[in-house]
C-alpha cells in the first residue's frame, strides 16, 4: 500500500505550522553545525571529507519524537543530522570530525563512521539495511515494541543488499523502518538516469507499505507517520520516502547540477520558509544557535588531539 502526502510542485506550497521553540532550535543548530564544518574546511582546519545534510535537517528532527530510546538508528554518509537529532551532542561530534579530545569515537570514525549506544553510521552504501534486519529480528524476539530505523538515499537502491533486506523484512515481519531521503541525485547522477521505476514500486514488489511526502512541515510529517510507525513496532515494515533537497554539493565542492536545479532546492528549503513564518522568533533562535556552535568550535579547536 502506498500513501502519499504531497503538495504539487507546480503550485505554491501550503503554509507551514509554527514549530515549537525546541524543534526550531534543533533545526537551526544542525544547520549552523553543518555550515561551521564547511567554514572549518575552508580554513584548512579539517581533513578528509564530509557530506553535509544541508536542506535535509528536518527529516531526523521530524522523526525525533516518533522514535524511542530503545530503538536502533542506522545512519549513512550524510548522517550528522541523524546523530545530532538523537543526542544533541555537538561537542562530541565536532571533536570526532576534528580528531580532538572528547571525540565520540576517539577520533577514529571521523565524519561518517559513528557508533554510540543504539546509533551506528557508515559510509558504505547499502550496508546498514541487512544489519538493521538482523537487529530488528533480535528486537522482535527480545524487545517487543522496539524498532530498527535505517536512513538511506535514493542512490542506495542500486545496491543488491537493499532488496535482500526488504525481502527478509517482509517475510519475517520485522519492525523495520526504512527512511529514504530522496534528494534526486546520487553524488552527481540524477535519479532519472539511475533508477527505473519508483521507490514505491520497489517497496510494493515485496508487499511493504510505502509513504511519500514532500512536506517540510514537522507537524504534518509527524501526524502522517505516527500511526504508521506504531504499526512498524508490531512487525509491519515500512518504507518512508522523503522527497527532499540537497542544498550543497555531494561533498565539499563537486556540485555539477544545473543552476535551475540548485535554485529549486533553495526555494524549497525549510530555512527561508520558517524565517518568513515567524521572523522575530526565528532570528532570535537562529542567532542563539549560531553563537552556540561558534562557541563549540572555539572550544573543540583548542583541545589536544584525541
Secondary structure, 3 states (H helix, E strand, C coil): CEEEECCCCCCCCCCCCCCCHHHHHHHHHHHHHHHHHHHHHHCCCCCCCCCCCCCCHHHHHHHHCCCCCCCEEEECCCCHHHHHHHHCCHHHHHHHHHCECCCCCCCCCCCCCCEECCEEECCCCCHHHHHHHHHHHHHHHHCCCCCEEEEEEHHHHHCHHHHHHHHHHHHHCCCEEEEEEECCEECCEEHHHCCCCCHHHHHHHCCCEEEEECCCCHHHHHHHHHHHHHHHHCCCCEEEEEECCCCCCCCCCCCCCCHHHHHHHHHHCHHHHHHHHCHHHHHHHHHHHHHHHHHHHHHHHCCCEC
